[in-house]
Amino acid sequence: MKARVYVTLRQGVLDPQGRAVLHALSSLGFDQVRDARIGKYVELEIADGPRDEAEKAVREMARRLLANPVIEDFRVEIPGEGEAR
Amino acid sequence: MKARVYVTLRQGVLDPQGRAVLHALSSLGFDQVRDARIGKYVELEIADGPRDEAEKAVREMARRLLANPVIEDFRVEIPGEGEAR
């Protein structure tokens, strides 16, 4: 079973990597970009089992290891049947 | 308009950061995790305009700056009306 975790900086937390990307895009001529923020994307392969238990476990993993709750938010996604991509 | 870019390592490319996460999760007791791969998640705020043009531009940004096409794949997502989250 696949699970995806998206980790983003909380609103208001300075994102120097995002600033650098914004400037780089602007010097490449992409002037339409107003803001850029960089986060992490974690793809997990977990043993098959009940979906709700898996989601609970992955949320716990995100809280304890993958995200820093002081400055980061996270979102967990477990693709259902037929929407695996 | 928001655009999201997911950058992942290509299949077969070694992912030491993912290995480290896998080991750390295992020592925390999350034995159900079989594999972990780490990617980047870029959130862009771009000037409003036609959606297909925006998507084309963002794919170009990904190709030229955000991803390294030799070792990374990317996926672009422009959330439509009503599915912004």
Backbone of each chain as nested JSON, in Angstrom:
{
  "chains": [
    {"id": "A", "residues": [
      {"number": 1, "name": "MET", "atoms": {"N": [0.848, -1.181, 0.0], "CA": [0.0, 0.0, 0.0], "C": [0.891, 1.241, 0.0]}},
      {"number": 2, "name": "LYS", "atoms": {"N": [0.524, 2.195, -0.845], "CA": [1.328, 3.424, -0.899], "C": [0.724, 4.473, 0.033]}},
      {"number": 3, "name": "ALA", "atoms": {"N": [1.584, 5.302, 0.607], "CA": [1.112, 6.456, 1.362], "C": [2.003, 7.629, 1.002]}},
      {"number": 4, "name": "ARG", "atoms": {"N": [1.405, 8.806, 0.942], "CA": [2.189, 9.996, 0.608], "C": [2.044, 11.019, 1.711]}},
      {"number": 5, "name": "VAL", "atoms": {"N": [3.166, 11.631, 2.053], "CA": [3.149, 12.681, 3.063], "C": [3.729, 13.945, 2.441]}},
      {"number": 6, "name": "TYR", "atoms": {"N": [2.987, 15.035, 2.54], "CA": [3.45, 16.326, 2.053], "C": [3.775, 17.18, 3.257]}},
      {"number": 7, "name": "VAL", "atoms": {"N": [5.006, 17.643, 3.328], "CA": [5.421, 18.469, 4.459], "C": [5.704, 19.87, 3.946]}},
      {"number": 8, "name": "THR", "atoms": {"N": [5.017, 20.852, 4.518], "CA": [5.222, 22.237, 4.079], "C": [5.532, 23.117, 5.277]}},
      {"number": 9, "name": "LEU", "atoms": {"N": [6.24, 24.199, 5.018], "CA": [6.503, 25.161, 6.085], "C": [5.197, 25.853, 6.456]}},
      {"number": 10, "name": "ARG", "atoms": {"N": [5.031, 26.113, 7.743], "CA": [3.831, 26.822, 8.181], "C": [3.812, 28.23, 7.609]}},
      {"number": 11, "name": "GLN", "atoms": {"N": [2.595, 28.728, 7.417], "CA": [2.39, 30.114, 7.016], "C": [3.19, 31.014, 7.954]}},
      {"number": 12, "name": "GLY", "atoms": {"N": [3.938, 31.958, 7.401], "CA": [4.656, 32.901, 8.252], "C": [6.082, 32.495, 8.543]}},
      {"number": 13, "name": "VAL", "atoms": {"N": [6.426, 31.226, 8.284], "CA": [7.809, 30.793, 8.49], "C": [8.608, 31.145, 7.234]}},
      {"number": 14, "name": "LEU", "atoms": {"N": [9.741, 31.791, 7.432], "CA": [10.586, 32.226, 6.32], "C": [11.084, 31.016, 5.534]}},
      {"number": 15, "name": "ASP", "atoms": {"N": [11.059, 31.097, 4.216], "CA": [11.455, 29.987, 3.366], "C": [12.564, 30.431, 2.409]}},
      {"number": 16, "name": "PRO", "atoms": {"N": [13.81, 30.407, 2.877], "CA": [14.922, 30.91, 2.057], "C": [15.102, 30.125, 0.751]}},
      {"number": 17, "name": "GLN", "atoms": {"N": [14.837, 28.821, 0.802], "CA": [14.975, 28.015, -0.41], "C": [13.925, 28.455, -1.449]}},
      {"number": 18, "name": "GLY", "atoms": {"N": [12.726, 28.728, -0.952], "CA": [11.679, 29.231, -1.832], "C": [12.036, 30.578, -2.445]}},
      {"number": 19, "name": "ARG", "atoms": {"N": [12.639, 31.462, -1.637], "CA": [13.072, 32.768, -2.158], "C": [14.085, 32.579, -3.272]}},
      {"number": 20, "name": "ALA", "atoms": {"N": [15.024, 31.653, -3.047], "CA": [16.072, 31.416, -4.044], "C": [15.458, 30.924, -5.354]}},
      {"number": 21, "name": "VAL", "atoms": {"N": [14.471, 30.018, -5.242], "CA": [13.808, 29.501, -6.444], "C": [13.059, 30.627, -7.151]}},
      {"number": 22, "name": "LEU", "atoms": {"N": [12.382, 31.462, -6.377], "CA": [11.642, 32.59, -6.945], "C": [12.571, 33.501, -7.751]}},
      {"number": 23, "name": "HIS", "atoms": {"N": [13.727, 33.827, -7.157], "CA": [14.689, 34.691, -7.852], "C": [15.239, 34.011, -9.098]}},
      {"number": 24, "name": "ALA", "atoms": {"N": [15.533, 32.723, -8.972], "CA": [16.094, 32.004, -10.118], "C": [15.081, 31.948, -11.257]}},
      {"number": 25, "name": "LEU", "atoms": {"N": [13.806, 31.699, -10.922], "CA": [12.767, 31.644, -11.953], "C": [12.633, 32.999, -12.633]}},
      {"number": 26, "name": "SER", "atoms": {"N": [12.713, 34.043, -11.805], "CA": [12.594, 35.389, -12.358], "C": [13.762, 35.684, -13.305]}},
      {"number": 27, "name": "SER", "atoms": {"N": [14.985, 35.262, -12.938], "CA": [16.091, 35.533, -13.867], "C": [16.026, 34.664, -15.114]}},
      {"number": 28, "name": "LEU", "atoms": {"N": [15.278, 33.576, -15.062], "CA": [15.078, 32.767, -16.273], "C": [13.955, 33.346, -17.143]}},
      {"number": 29, "name": "GLY", "atoms": {"N": [13.314, 34.419, -16.657], "CA": [12.277, 35.06, -17.458], "C": [10.85, 34.691, -17.075]}},
      {"number": 30, "name": "PHE", "atoms": {"N": [10.694, 33.865, -16.046], "CA": [9.349, 33.477, -15.61], "C": [8.806, 34.527, -14.64]}},
      {"number": 31, "name": "ASP", "atoms": {"N": [8.349, 35.647, -15.214], "CA": [7.943, 36.783, -14.387], "C": [6.559, 36.603, -13.791]}},
      {"number": 32, "name": "GLN", "atoms": {"N": [5.825, 35.601, -14.271], "CA": [4.463, 35.399, -13.776], "C": [4.432, 34.765, -12.388]}},
      {"number": 33, "name": "VAL", "atoms": {"N": [5.605, 34.322, -11.9], "CA": [5.624, 33.652, -10.599], "C": [5.675, 34.684, -9.475]}},
      {"number": 34, "name": "ARG", "atoms": {"N": [4.703, 34.616, -8.571], "CA": [4.589, 35.591, -7.485], "C": [5.243, 35.088, -6.208]}},
      {"number": 35, "name": "ASP", "atoms": {"N": [5.194, 33.792, -6.019], "CA": [5.741, 33.225, -4.782], "C": [6.089, 31.759, -5.019]}},
      {"number": 36, "name": "ALA", "atoms": {"N": [7.068, 31.291, -4.276], "CA": [7.447, 29.88, -4.373], "C": [7.767, 29.391, -2.975]}},
      {"number": 37, "name": "ARG", "atoms": {"N": [7.225, 28.244, -2.633], "CA": [7.533, 27.639, -1.336], "C": [7.91, 26.181, -1.56]}},
      {"number": 38, "name": "ILE", "atoms": {"N": [8.942, 25.757, -0.838], "CA": [9.469, 24.411, -1.051], "C": [9.123, 23.538, 0.145]}},
      {"number": 39, "name": "GLY", "atoms": {"N": [8.643, 22.366, -0.152], "CA": [8.351, 21.414, 0.912], "C": [8.955, 20.064, 0.585]}},
      {"number": 40, "name": "LYS", "atoms": {"N": [8.623, 19.097, 1.43], "CA": [9.108, 17.743, 1.207], "C": [7.937, 16.859, 0.811]}},
      {"number": 41, "name": "TYR", "atoms": {"N": [8.268, 15.828, 0.061], "CA": [7.268, 14.891, -0.41], "C": [7.817, 13.51, -0.082]}},
      {"number": 42, "name": "VAL", "atoms": {"N": [7.135, 12.764, 0.761], "CA": [7.63, 11.456, 1.185], "C": [6.672, 10.377, 0.686]}},
      {"number": 43, "name": "GLU", "atoms": {"N": [7.219, 9.399, -0.022], "CA": [6.414, 8.299, -0.522], "C": [6.771, 7.059, 0.274]}},
      {"number": 44, "name": "LEU", "atoms": {"N": [5.784, 6.48, 0.924], "CA": [6.036, 5.297, 1.736], "C": [5.352, 4.089, 1.132]}},
      {"number": 45, "name": "GLU", "atoms": {"N": [6.022, 2.958, 1.21], "CA": [5.393, 1.693, 0.829], "C": [5.181, 0.947, 2.131]}},
      {"number": 46, "name": "ILE", "atoms": {"N": [3.925, 0.71, 2.496], "CA": [3.668, 0.042, 3.768], "C": [2.922, -1.268, 3.558]}},
      {"number": 47, "name": "ALA", "atoms": {"N": [3.067, -2.16, 4.542], "CA": [2.442, -3.479, 4.464], "C": [0.936, -3.311, 4.34]}},
      {"number": 48, "name": "ASP", "atoms": {"N": [0.318, -4.154, 3.524], "CA": [-1.13, -4.066, 3.336], "C": [-1.868, -4.311, 4.644]}},
      {"number": 49, "name": "GLY", "atoms": {"N": [-2.984, -3.643, 4.793], "CA": [-3.774, -3.754, 6.009], "C": [-4.914, -2.773, 5.921]}},
      {"number": 50, "name": "PRO", "atoms": {"N": [-5.681, -2.639, 6.998], "CA": [-6.812, -1.706, 6.969], "C": [-6.316, -0.28, 6.701]}},
      {"number": 51, "name": "ARG", "atoms": {"N": [-7.051, 0.377, 5.825], "CA": [-6.658, 1.696, 5.372], "C": [-6.631, 2.731, 6.511]}},
      {"number": 52, "name": "ASP", "atoms": {"N": [-7.619, 2.666, 7.414], "CA": [-7.685, 3.676, 8.471], "C": [-6.534, 3.505, 9.471]}},
      {"number": 53, "name": "GLU", "atoms": {"N": [-6.165, 2.239, 9.724], "CA": [-5.002, 2.008, 10.603], "C": [-3.73, 2.529, 9.956]}},
      {"number": 54, "name": "ALA", "atoms": {"N": [-3.607, 2.268, 8.648], "CA": [-2.426, 2.735, 7.925], "C": [-2.347, 4.26, 8.011]}},
      {"number": 55, "name": "GLU", "atoms": {"N": [-3.48, 4.919, 7.794], "CA": [-3.471, 6.382, 7.821], "C": [-3.083, 6.891, 9.201]}},
      {"number": 56, "name": "LYS", "atoms": {"N": [-3.617, 6.253, 10.23], "CA": [-3.293, 6.66, 11.602], "C": [-1.784, 6.514, 11.845]}},
      {"number": 57, "name": "ALA", "atoms": {"N": [-1.232, 5.369, 11.417], "CA": [0.193, 5.123, 11.626], "C": [1.046, 6.151, 10.874]}},
      {"number": 58, "name": "VAL", "atoms": {"N": [0.638, 6.451, 9.64], "CA": [1.438, 7.386, 8.842], "C": [1.38, 8.792, 9.443]}},
      {"number": 59, "name": "ARG", "atoms": {"N": [0.216, 9.171, 9.964], "CA": [0.114, 10.485, 10.621], "C": [1.059, 10.539, 11.83]}},
      {"number": 60, "name": "GLU", "atoms": {"N": [1.132, 9.425, 12.543], "CA": [2.026, 9.335, 13.695], "C": [3.503, 9.44, 13.241]}},
      {"number": 61, "name": "MET", "atoms": {"N": [3.833, 8.78, 12.14], "CA": [5.201, 8.872, 11.6], "C": [5.546, 10.308, 11.237]}},
      {"number": 62, "name": "ALA", "atoms": {"N": [4.559, 10.988, 10.616], "CA": [4.797, 12.375, 10.201], "C": [5.042, 13.242, 11.428]}},
      {"number": 63, "name": "ARG", "atoms": {"N": [4.217, 13.04, 12.448], "CA": [4.342, 13.841, 13.668], "C": [5.679, 13.595, 14.352]}},
      {"number": 64, "name": "ARG", "atoms": {"N": [6.091, 12.321, 14.394], "CA": [7.272, 11.987, 15.186], "C": [8.579, 12.129, 14.429]}},
      {"number": 65, "name": "LEU", "atoms": {"N": [8.542, 11.976, 13.106], "CA": [9.825, 11.98, 12.397], "C": [9.864, 12.873, 11.158]}},
      {"number": 66, "name": "LEU", "atoms": {"N": [8.833, 12.782, 10.325], "CA": [8.958, 13.389, 8.995], "C": [8.816, 14.909, 9.015]}},
      {"number": 67, "name": "ALA", "atoms": {"N": [7.983, 15.419, 9.908], "CA": [7.776, 16.87, 9.956], "C": [8.233, 17.406, 11.303]}},
      {"number": 68, "name": "ASN", "atoms": {"N": [8.611, 18.643, 11.313], "CA": [8.91, 19.337, 12.561], "C": [7.69, 20.193, 12.902]}},
      {"number": 69, "name": "PRO", "atoms": {"N": [6.875, 19.744, 13.843], "CA": [5.58, 20.401, 14.079], "C": [5.691, 21.867, 14.508]}},
      {"number": 70, "name": "VAL", "atoms": {"N": [6.868, 22.276, 14.938], "CA": [7.022, 23.685, 15.347], "C": [6.948, 24.604, 14.13]}},
      {"number": 71, "name": "ILE", "atoms": {"N": [7.541, 24.184, 13.031], "CA": [7.578, 25.062, 11.854], "C": [6.91, 24.468, 10.617]}},
      {"number": 72, "name": "GLU", "atoms": {"N": [6.486, 23.215, 10.71], "CA": [5.951, 22.582, 9.502], "C": [4.554, 21.995, 9.709]}},
      {"number": 73, "name": "ASP", "atoms": {"N": [3.781, 22.018, 8.65], "CA": [2.504, 21.311, 8.589], "C": [2.685, 20.087, 7.706]}},
      {"number": 74, "name": "PHE", "atoms": {"N": [1.786, 19.112, 7.856], "CA": [1.866, 17.993, 6.932], "C": [0.47, 17.538, 6.539]}},
      {"number": 75, "name": "ARG", "atoms": {"N": [0.434, 16.808, 5.437], "CA": [-0.816, 16.279, 4.912], "C": [-0.538, 14.845, 4.471]}},
      {"number": 76, "name": "VAL", "atoms": {"N": [-1.418, 13.93, 4.845], "CA": [-1.228, 12.51, 4.518], "C": [-2.251, 12.114, 3.469]}},
      {"number": 77, "name": "GLU", "atoms": {"N": [-1.821, 11.341, 2.511], "CA": [-2.716, 10.908, 1.447], "C": [-2.464, 9.426, 1.202]}},
      {"number": 78, "name": "ILE", "atoms": {"N": [-3.525, 8.628, 1.24], "CA": [-3.387, 7.213, 0.888], "C": [-4.27, 6.975, -0.315]}},
      {"number": 79, "name": "PRO", "atoms": {"N": [-3.644, 6.872, -1.495], "CA": [-4.454, 6.759, -2.713], "C": [-5.325, 5.518, -2.651]}},
      {"number": 80, "name": "GLY", "atoms": {"N": [-6.602, 5.672, -2.985], "CA": [-7.514, 4.53, -2.99], "C": [-7.348, 3.697, -4.236]}},
      {"number": 81, "name": "GLU", "atoms": {"N": [-8.128, 2.629, -4.322], "CA": [-8.153, 1.795, -5.525], "C": [-8.485, 2.672, -6.724]}},
      {"number": 82, "name": "GLY", "atoms": {"N": [-7.809, 2.422, -7.807], "CA": [-8.175, 3.101, -9.051], "C": [-7.629, 4.501, -9.198]}},
      {"number": 83, "name": "GLU", "atoms": {"N": [-7.089, 5.057, -8.116], "CA": [-6.483, 6.374, -8.3], "C": [-4.978, 6.326, -8.035]}},
      {"number": 84, "name": "ALA", "atoms": {"N": [-4.424, 5.113, -8.002], "CA": [-2.973, 4.993, -7.865], "C": [-2.324, 5.565, -9.114]}},
      {"number": 85, "name": "ARG", "atoms": {"N": [-1.394, 6.47, -8.956], "CA": [-0.669, 7.002, -10.113], "C": [0.722, 7.386, -9.687]}}
    ]},
    {"id": "B", "residues": [
      {"number": 1, "name": "MET", "atoms": {"N": [-3.165, 32.153, -8.955], "CA": [-3.37, 30.74, -9.299], "C": [-2.253, 29.913, -8.671]}},
      {"number": 2, "name": "LYS", "atoms": {"N": [-2.65, 28.82, -8.085], "CA": [-1.635, 27.954, -7.457], "C": [-1.206, 26.866, -8.434]}},
      {"number": 3, "name": "ALA", "atoms": {"N": [0.051, 26.479, -8.347], "CA": [0.534, 25.319, -9.1], "C": [1.424, 24.515, -8.172]}},
      {"number": 4, "name": "ARG", "atoms": {"N": [1.358, 23.209, -8.33], "CA": [2.186, 22.352, -7.487], "C": [3.062, 21.478, -8.364]}},
      {"number": 5, "name": "VAL", "atoms": {"N": [4.319, 21.346, -7.955], "CA": [5.236, 20.476, -8.685], "C": [5.783, 19.445, -7.701]}},
      {"number": 6, "name": "TYR", "atoms": {"N": [5.663, 18.18, -8.079], "CA": [6.213, 17.097, -7.261], "C": [7.428, 16.559, -7.98]}},
      {"number": 7, "name": "VAL", "atoms": {"N": [8.57, 16.581, -7.324], "CA": [9.801, 16.093, -7.938], "C": [10.229, 14.835, -7.197]}},
      {"number": 8, "name": "THR", "atoms": {"N": [10.377, 13.753, -7.925], "CA": [10.778, 12.487, -7.295], "C": [11.99, 11.923, -8.012]}},
      {"number": 9, "name": "LEU", "atoms": {"N": [12.782, 11.146, -7.279], "CA": [13.906, 10.463, -7.91], "C": [13.379, 9.394, -8.852]}},
      {"number": 10, "name": "ARG", "atoms": {"N": [14.044, 9.233, -9.98], "CA": [13.65, 8.192, -10.922], "C": [13.816, 6.813, -10.304]}},
      {"number": 11, "name": "GLN", "atoms": {"N": [12.99, 5.905, -10.76], "CA": [13.109, 4.502, -10.38], "C": [14.555, 4.06, -10.615]}},
      {"number": 12, "name": "GLY", "atoms": {"N": [15.147, 3.404, -9.649], "CA": [16.492, 2.875, -9.842], "C": [17.591, 3.79, -9.337]}},
      {"number": 13, "name": "VAL", "atoms": {"N": [17.243, 5.068, -9.085], "CA": [18.253, 5.983, -8.543], "C": [18.296, 5.8, -7.031]}},
      {"number": 14, "name": "LEU", "atoms": {"N": [19.486, 5.639, -6.513], "CA": [19.657, 5.421, -5.078], "C": [19.173, 6.63, -4.284]}},
      {"number": 15, "name": "ASP", "atoms": {"N": [18.461, 6.385, -3.188], "CA": [17.891, 7.476, -2.396], "C": [18.362, 7.343, -0.939]}},
      {"number": 16, "name": "PRO", "atoms": {"N": [19.556, 7.862, -0.635], "CA": [20.112, 7.691, 0.711], "C": [19.239, 8.334, 1.795]}},
      {"number": 17, "name": "GLN", "atoms": {"N": [18.606, 9.46, 1.451], "CA": [17.747, 10.13, 2.433], "C": [16.537, 9.24, 2.766]}},
      {"number": 18, "name": "GLY", "atoms": {"N": [16.016, 8.602, 1.736], "CA": [14.917, 7.663, 1.946], "C": [15.336, 6.475, 2.806]}},
      {"number": 19, "name": "ARG", "atoms": {"N": [16.543, 5.953, 2.552], "CA": [17.051, 4.849, 3.367], "C": [17.144, 5.262, 4.828]}},
      {"number": 20, "name": "ALA", "atoms": {"N": [17.646, 6.465, 5.057], "CA": [17.795, 6.958, 6.433], "C": [16.437, 7.048, 7.122]}},
      {"number": 21, "name": "VAL", "atoms": {"N": [15.429, 7.549, 6.388], "CA": [14.086, 7.659, 6.951], "C": [13.532, 6.267, 7.257]}},
      {"number": 22, "name": "LEU", "atoms": {"N": [13.765, 5.33, 6.337], "CA": [13.288, 3.965, 6.535], "C": [13.877, 3.366, 7.811]}},
      {"number": 23, "name": "HIS", "atoms": {"N": [15.186, 3.547, 7.994], "CA": [15.829, 3.01, 9.193], "C": [15.31, 3.701, 10.451]}},
      {"number": 24, "name": "ALA", "atoms": {"N": [15.145, 5.008, 10.375], "CA": [14.674, 5.748, 11.544], "C": [13.261, 5.311, 11.916]}},
      {"number": 25, "name": "LEU", "atoms": {"N": [12.395, 5.135, 10.907], "CA": [11.024, 4.686, 11.183], "C": [11.043, 3.307, 11.815]}},
      {"number": 26, "name": "SER", "atoms": {"N": [11.922, 2.451, 11.312], "CA": [12.018, 1.105, 11.854], "C": [12.474, 1.145, 13.313]}},
      {"number": 27, "name": "SER", "atoms": {"N": [13.443, 2.016, 13.637], "CA": [13.867, 2.049, 15.046], "C": [12.818, 2.692, 15.93]}},
      {"number": 28, "name": "LEU", "atoms": {"N": [11.894, 3.442, 15.36], "CA": [10.786, 3.984, 16.152], "C": [9.664, 2.948, 16.315]}},
      {"number": 29, "name": "GLY", "atoms": {"N": [9.832, 1.787, 15.69], "CA": [8.845, 0.734, 15.855], "C": [7.853, 0.61, 14.711]}},
      {"number": 30, "name": "PHE", "atoms": {"N": [8.012, 1.427, 13.676], "CA": [7.093, 1.345, 12.533], "C": [7.596, 0.282, 11.563]}},
      {"number": 31, "name": "ASP", "atoms": {"N": [7.342, -0.97, 11.903], "CA": [7.898, -2.081, 11.129], "C": [7.117, -2.353, 9.852]}},
      {"number": 32, "name": "GLN", "atoms": {"N": [5.937, -1.742, 9.735], "CA": [5.119, -2.002, 8.548], "C": [5.632, -1.265, 7.308]}},
      {"number": 33, "name": "VAL", "atoms": {"N": [6.617, -0.369, 7.503], "CA": [7.109, 0.402, 6.359], "C": [8.134, -0.417, 5.576]}},
      {"number": 34, "name": "ARG", "atoms": {"N": [7.872, -0.603, 4.28], "CA": [8.73, -1.429, 3.434], "C": [9.747, -0.579, 2.68]}},
      {"number": 35, "name": "ASP", "atoms": {"N": [9.351, 0.635, 2.335], "CA": [10.242, 1.493, 1.565], "C": [9.848, 2.95, 1.783]}},
      {"number": 36, "name": "ALA", "atoms": {"N": [10.838, 3.83, 1.664], "CA": [10.567, 5.258, 1.791], "C": [11.401, 5.988, 0.75]}},
      {"number": 37, "name": "ARG", "atoms": {"N": [10.764, 6.893, 0.035], "CA": [11.505, 7.696, -0.937], "C": [11.138, 9.157, -0.709]}},
      {"number": 38, "name": "ILE", "atoms": {"N": [12.171, 10.001, -0.784], "CA": [11.965, 11.413, -0.467], "C": [12.047, 12.246, -1.739]}},
      {"number": 39, "name": "GLY", "atoms": {"N": [11.097, 13.12, -1.902], "CA": [11.113, 14.014, -3.051], "C": [10.908, 15.444, -2.604]}},
      {"number": 40, "name": "LYS", "atoms": {"N": [10.776, 16.315, -3.594], "CA": [10.519, 17.72, -3.292], "C": [9.1, 18.075, -3.712]}},
      {"number": 41, "name": "TYR", "atoms": {"N": [8.568, 19.056, -3.027], "CA": [7.214, 19.519, -3.3], "C": [7.308, 21.039, -3.415]}},
      {"number": 42, "name": "VAL", "atoms": {"N": [6.997, 21.575, -4.584], "CA": [7.131, 23.016, -4.806], "C": [5.752, 23.607, -5.04]}},
      {"number": 43, "name": "GLU", "atoms": {"N": [5.416, 24.624, -4.262], "CA": [4.132, 25.295, -4.412], "C": [4.394, 26.668, -5.016]}},
      {"number": 44, "name": "LEU", "atoms": {"N": [3.813, 26.921, -6.173], "CA": [4.032, 28.201, -6.839], "C": [2.74, 29.003, -6.842]}},
      {"number": 45, "name": "GLU", "atoms": {"N": [2.883, 30.304, -6.661], "CA": [1.75, 31.211, -6.835], "C": [2.035, 31.979, -8.118]}},
      {"number": 46, "name": "ILE", "atoms": {"N": [1.192, 31.781, -9.122], "CA": [1.461, 32.455, -10.385], "C": [0.315, 33.38, -10.77]}},
      {"number": 47, "name": "ALA", "atoms": {"N": [0.656, 34.373, -11.603], "CA": [-0.332, 35.357, -12.03], "C": [-1.474, 34.646, -12.745]}},
      {"number": 48, "name": "ASP", "atoms": {"N": [-2.696, 35.122, -12.514], "CA": [-3.853, 34.502, -13.139], "C": [-3.769, 34.602, -14.656]}},
      {"number": 49, "name": "GLY", "atoms": {"N": [-4.3, 33.608, -15.326], "CA": [-4.261, 33.568, -16.788], "C": [-4.82, 32.231, -17.221]}},
      {"number": 50, "name": "PRO", "atoms": {"N": [-4.747, 31.965, -18.518], "CA": [-5.281, 30.69, -19.005], "C": [-4.552, 29.52, -18.353]}},
      {"number": 51, "name": "ARG", "atoms": {"N": [-5.342, 28.527, -17.962], "CA": [-4.828, 27.396, -17.228], "C": [-3.825, 26.569, -18.034]}},
      {"number": 52, "name": "ASP", "atoms": {"N": [-4.091, 26.4, -19.334], "CA": [-3.195, 25.547, -20.13], "C": [-1.842, 26.219, -20.341]}},
      {"number": 53, "name": "GLU", "atoms": {"N": [-1.871, 27.565, -20.489], "CA": [-0.6, 28.297, -20.606], "C": [0.201, 28.195, -19.316]}},
      {"number": 54, "name": "ALA", "atoms": {"N": [-0.516, 28.331, -18.191], "CA": [0.151, 28.241, -16.89], "C": [0.799, 26.872, -16.745]}},
      {"number": 55, "name": "GLU", "atoms": {"N": [0.058, 25.836, -17.116], "CA": [0.601, 24.487, -16.974], "C": [1.836, 24.301, -17.84]}},
      {"number": 56, "name": "LYS", "atoms": {"N": [1.769, 24.832, -19.054], "CA": [2.92, 24.721, -19.966], "C": [4.14, 25.421, -19.354]}},
      {"number": 57, "name": "ALA", "atoms": {"N": [3.903, 26.628, -18.83], "CA": [5.01, 27.393, -18.241], "C": [5.598, 26.659, -17.041]}},
      {"number": 58, "name": "VAL", "atoms": {"N": [4.719, 26.098, -16.205], "CA": [5.216, 25.425, -14.998], "C": [6.008, 24.167, -15.375]}},
      {"number": 59, "name": "ARG", "atoms": {"N": [5.563, 23.454, -16.407], "CA": [6.329, 22.283, -16.857], "C": [7.72, 22.703, -17.339]}},
      {"number": 60, "name": "GLU", "atoms": {"N": [7.76, 23.848, -18.005], "CA": [9.052, 24.39, -18.477], "C": [9.945, 24.756, -17.282]}},
      {"number": 61, "name": "MET", "atoms": {"N": [9.34, 25.375, -16.256], "CA": [10.108, 25.715, -15.037], "C": [10.683, 24.463, -14.394]}},
      {"number": 62, "name": "ALA", "atoms": {"N": [9.854, 23.411, -14.336], "CA": [10.288, 22.164, -13.717], "C": [11.463, 21.587, -14.492]}},
      {"number": 63, "name": "ARG", "atoms": {"N": [11.315, 21.59, -15.825], "CA": [12.373, 21.028, -16.664], "C": [13.666, 21.811, -16.527]}},
      {"number": 64, "name": "ARG", "atoms": {"N": [13.55, 23.152, -16.477], "CA": [14.761, 23.972, -16.526], "C": [15.387, 24.225, -15.17]}},
      {"number": 65, "name": "LEU", "atoms": {"N": [14.581, 24.211, -14.098], "CA": [15.151, 24.589, -12.806], "C": [14.817, 23.632, -11.659]}},
      {"number": 66, "name": "LEU", "atoms": {"N": [13.551, 23.245, -11.555], "CA": [13.123, 22.569, -10.322], "C": [13.579, 21.118, -10.238]}},
      {"number": 67, "name": "ALA", "atoms": {"N": [13.627, 20.451, -11.382], "CA": [14.02, 19.04, -11.374], "C": [15.31, 18.86, -12.169]}},
      {"number": 68, "name": "ASN", "atoms": {"N": [16.035, 17.84, -11.836], "CA": [17.2, 17.438, -12.618], "C": [16.771, 16.242, -13.469]}},
      {"number": 69, "name": "PRO", "atoms": {"N": [16.528, 16.483, -14.762], "CA": [15.919, 15.444, -15.587], "C": [16.755, 14.166, -15.709]}},
      {"number": 70, "name": "VAL", "atoms": {"N": [18.039, 14.25, -15.379], "CA": [18.877, 13.052, -15.466], "C": [18.487, 12.028, -14.396]}},
      {"number": 71, "name": "ILE", "atoms": {"N": [18.171, 12.516, -13.207], "CA": [17.876, 11.578, -12.119], "C": [16.473, 11.752, -11.531]}},
      {"number": 72, "name": "GLU", "atoms": {"N": [15.749, 12.785, -11.98], "CA": [14.456, 13.041, -11.347], "C": [13.305, 13.107, -12.352]}},
      {"number": 73, "name": "ASP", "atoms": {"N": [12.145, 12.682, -11.905], "CA": [10.896, 12.874, -12.637], "C": [10.11, 13.98, -11.94]}},
      {"number": 74, "name": "PHE", "atoms": {"N": [9.162, 14.567, -12.665], "CA": [8.31, 15.541, -11.981], "C": [6.882, 15.411, -12.469]}},
      {"number": 75, "name": "ARG", "atoms": {"N": [5.979, 15.937, -11.667], "CA": [4.553, 15.932, -11.983], "C": [4.011, 17.302, -11.63]}},
      {"number": 76, "name": "VAL", "atoms": {"N": [3.231, 17.885, -12.527], "CA": [2.679, 19.228, -12.313], "C": [1.189, 19.107, -12.058]}},
      {"number": 77, "name": "GLU", "atoms": {"N": [0.694, 19.895, -11.128], "CA": [-0.722, 19.846, -10.784], "C": [-1.195, 21.284, -10.606]}},
      {"number": 78, "name": "ILE", "atoms": {"N": [-2.25, 21.636, -11.31], "CA": [-2.847, 22.962, -11.114], "C": [-4.263, 22.727, -10.627]}},
      {"number": 79, "name": "PRO", "atoms": {"N": [-4.485, 22.914, -9.317], "CA": [-5.806, 22.593, -8.767], "C": [-6.876, 23.446, -9.45]}},
      {"number": 80, "name": "GLY", "atoms": {"N": [-7.959, 22.8, -9.87], "CA": [-9.048, 23.542, -10.503], "C": [-9.921, 24.227, -9.475]}},
      {"number": 81, "name": "GLU", "atoms": {"N": [-10.922, 24.951, -9.952], "CA": [-11.913, 25.575, -9.067], "C": [-12.523, 24.498, -8.18]}},
      {"number": 82, "name": "GLY", "atoms": {"N": [-12.695, 24.823, -6.924], "CA": [-13.428, 23.914, -6.053], "C": [-12.602, 22.786, -5.49]}},
      {"number": 83, "name": "GLU", "atoms": {"N": [-11.397, 22.577, -6.02], "CA": [-10.579, 21.556, -5.39], "C": [-9.311, 22.166, -4.779]}},
      {"number": 84, "name": "ALA", "atoms": {"N": [-9.309, 23.475, -4.591], "CA": [-8.181, 24.118, -3.903], "C": [-8.192, 23.674, -2.444]}},
      {"number": 85, "name": "ARG", "atoms": {"N": [-7.089, 23.154, -1.971], "CA": [-7.021, 22.787, -0.56], "C": [-5.61, 22.968, -0.067]}}
    ]}
  ]
}
